């Protein structure tokens, strides 16, 4: 299983707008991805309610993971999105 550990770059954490941006990006990645707090249970990254339920704060470490083929590139892009608090999924890393 591939995974990336990253600190949330959005000051407000994964709430409302940042969560929406992340969920759209996770869905667009084309691979099943989970997201969870470093010490918590992972949830489906394509579910808005699941992502909001994490209550991930700005600066807090999260873990992105996937066991799908070709997931490394998708995880790299999602990790960059989260770490830098970007407004959209980067095309290249």
N, C-alpha and C positions, 0 to 999 in steps of 0.2 A: 504494500500500500504506500502510495506517495503522499507526503504531507509537507506542509509549509507552516511554520510558526511565525507569526507577524504581530506587531503591535498596531492597534487601531489608530489610524492617522486622523480621523475626523474628530475634532475637539468635542463634539456632542455625542460621540460614540456611534454605535449602530442603531440609531433611532430615526424614525420617520423617513426623511429624505435620503440620508446615507444608506439606510437599510434597503430602501426601494432601488437605489442605484446598484447596490451589491446584488440583490436578488435578480434584477434584470440581467446583470453581467453573468451571474452563475448560471442562469437559465440559458443564456446565449452561448455559453462555453461549449455546450454540446456533450458534456460528460456529467455523470452524477457526482456531486460534490457535497461533502458534509462540512459543517462549521461548528466549532464548540470552543468554550473557554478552555484554557490549558488544563484545568483540573476538573472539567465538567463532561457531561454527556454530549456527544455531537448530535446535531440536528440537520435536516435537509436544508441545504443552502438555497434551494429554489423556492422555499416556502417563506413568505413574508411573515406570517404569524410565528413560525418557528424561530426565525432570525431575531425578531423583536423580543421574543421570550427569553433570549439569552441575556438581555440587559447589558451587553458589552459596552463598556465606557471607553472614552478616548484614552489612549495610552495602554490599555489593557491587552494582554497577549491572548490571541486566539489561534486555533489550529484549523487549517483547511486540509481536507484529505479526500482522496479518491483512489479507487483501485481499478478504474477503467483504463483501457489501453489508450495511450496518448494523453493521459491526464497531466503529465509534467508541464507541458506548455500552458494548459488552461490554469493550473494552480499557480504558475509563475505570474500570469497576467492578473489573476484575482488577488494574489498576495501584493502585487504592486499597487493595484487599485486601493486596497484596504490600507496599506502602509502609508501611502502618500495622500490619502483622502481625496482621490481624484473624482471628477464628475462623470466619467465614463470609462468603460473597459479599454485599456490600452491595446492597440493592434499588435504592437511588438514590445518586447521587454528589453 
